[in-house]
Amino acid sequence: MGTHVRAIKVRDVVEGIKEYKPGRWIEGAIKLSSNENPLGPSQKAVEAVIRCARLISRYPETLSSLDGCGCEAELIQELAGRLGVPPEGIVLGAGVDGVLDTLVKLFVENGDEVVIPIPTFSLYETLVRLMGGIPRFLQRDEQRNFEVAATDVIEVTVQKTKLVFLSSPNNPTGDVVAEAELRAILEALPSAAVVVDEAYVEFAERSFVPLVREYENLIITRTFSKAFGLAGLRVGYAVMDENLAREYKKVAIPFSVNALGIAAALAALRDEEHLKRTVSLVKAERAFLLENIPFKTFPSHANFVLVDVSPFTSKQAFEFLVERGIVVRDCSSFRGAGTSLIRISVGTHEQNLKVIDALESLYTRRRHAQDEY
Ligand SMILES: Cc1ncc(COP(=O)(O)O)c(C=O)c1O
């Protein structure tokens, strides 16, 4: 068997790619490493999954509204109504991850350049490299709370720049793109697609979806994984120019959003009460964390906070918290994030109290930072 395996060669580009490492999970610990909904899913979404389970032998597109479970077209219609955009400009995917995969396939050819301000969500880089694209990294400035400046983006673009990835709010830094900066980028680069990843937008003040009508090079990606609490079902979508959406559908894998995901997403969208409770809990608890964490923090518009644990390393802080039953994200795996940042998802009040307590006891050990703790 061994010799046969050695005869098979994967693409060169694959050999250089690092496997995606999700936030860690330790049995029994408080999990604040993947920015999930601290309240869990809407009960109505759970009921929809149970009610619609009987339909899973059918392809999602053939489901009809009559089953009470919804179909792709119904979910798109519901989203379009709420966002005030035409349904023809909305596409679905298996999470934002799935949408991003299709978008990169749609735009990036061998040797094309893609601007990625870092630190940010690592999948952008992986997908670009897989298509033979060249990521052009732009270091975000900690002194400016990591915010992206249009002039920096424009400065690194070249004729072969096909895409720009702006995450707003950005993971792991929590900052948002300023409207003036976004407009300047969209206007300066009319032939590059600008993806604004709004995975966490429900926790921010505003969305850039209304700008899609003005700029045909703007694409907004959104998800049901975070504020809607459906990370395990993998439902994401994008809003874009209608002509572009037609091209997108040629590239997308058919039926990438599963039937139960569609049913749950529809129920979650209609359960406005659960979304409201989630957003108000996260905003109040985010402020509570930012006020009480003894280390340096950064403003956040998302459901997580970024903490600079200097003089400790992020690895030391991570291990310290794990010993106390709390799992956060050590950001040293994010390109351009250095070695002293951790990202903590906003949890319930009880969980956040434990986080603050643990970080306070780490803080008191500052003088021993060179030692193990
Ligand atoms: C910025 C950003 N985009 C996209 C995703 C992936 O979202 P989804 O679960 O919809 O694939 C994440 C998940 O952590 C994220 O942080």
The ligand as a Tripos MOL2 file, in Angstrom:
@<TRIPOS>MOLECULE
LIG
   16    16     1     0     0
SMALL
NO_CHARGES

@<TRIPOS>ATOM
      1 C1        -14.6850   36.5430   10.2030 C.3       1 LIG1
      2 C2        -15.2950   35.1950   10.0790 C.ar      1 LIG1
      3 N1        -15.8500   34.8430    8.9210 N.ar      1 LIG1
      4 C3        -16.4210   33.6400    8.7670 C.ar      1 LIG1
      5 C4        -16.4330   32.7110    9.7920 C.ar      1 LIG1
      6 C5        -17.0220   31.3720    9.5340 C.3       1 LIG1
      7 O1        -18.3880   31.4040    9.7060 O.3       1 LIG1
      8 P1        -19.3100   30.2060    9.2960 P.3       1 LIG1
      9 O2        -19.5590   29.4030   10.5340 O.co2     1 LIG1
     10 O3        -20.5360   30.8640    8.7810 O.co2     1 LIG1
     11 O4        -18.6090   29.4160    8.2450 O.co2     1 LIG1
     12 C6        -15.8740   33.0250   11.0040 C.ar      1 LIG1
     13 C7        -15.8960   32.0300   12.0800 C.2       1 LIG1
     14 O5        -15.2690   32.0880   13.0900 O.2       1 LIG1
     15 C8        -15.2760   34.2990   11.1560 C.ar      1 LIG1
     16 O6        -14.6830   34.6390   12.2970 O.3       1 LIG1
@<TRIPOS>BOND
     1     1     2 1
     2     2     3 ar
     3     2    15 ar
     4     3     4 ar
     5     4     5 ar
     6     5     6 1
     7     5    12 ar
     8     6     7 1
     9     7     8 1
    10     8     9 2
    11     8    10 1
    12     8    11 1
    13    12    13 1
    14    12    15 ar
    15    13    14 2
    16    15    16 1
@<TRIPOS>SUBSTRUCTURE
     1 LIG1         1 GROUP 0 **** ****
